Amino acid sequence: MSRKEKKKDSTLSVISCILTGVAFILPMPILISFPLALAGAFVGLVDLGTKKEEYRHIGAWFGVIVGIIEVVFLAVQYMSFV
């Protein structure tokens, strides 16, 4: 019986997760949280585009999905403010 090795998270996946998590959790002005969420989504897309089989990419999926939701939410909130 061979033991399956545990996969590590990729660096871009962790960065994407941190950027979107900070933008989503912390209450910040739109001028700060919008670029953070957008950057997290872009970094997640780059990580998924350069997918390597030896790493996990769960954080990248989280970053893309939550980043897009956050960007849409902030855009709607800004448009209703204007």
PyMOL commands that set and color helices and strands:
alter all, ss='L'
color gray80, all
select helices_A, chain A and resi 11-25+30-49+58-81
alter helices_A, ss='H'
color red, helices_A
select strands_A, chain A and resi 8-9+55-56
alter strands_A, ss='S'
color yellow, strands_A
deselect
rebuild
show_as cartoon
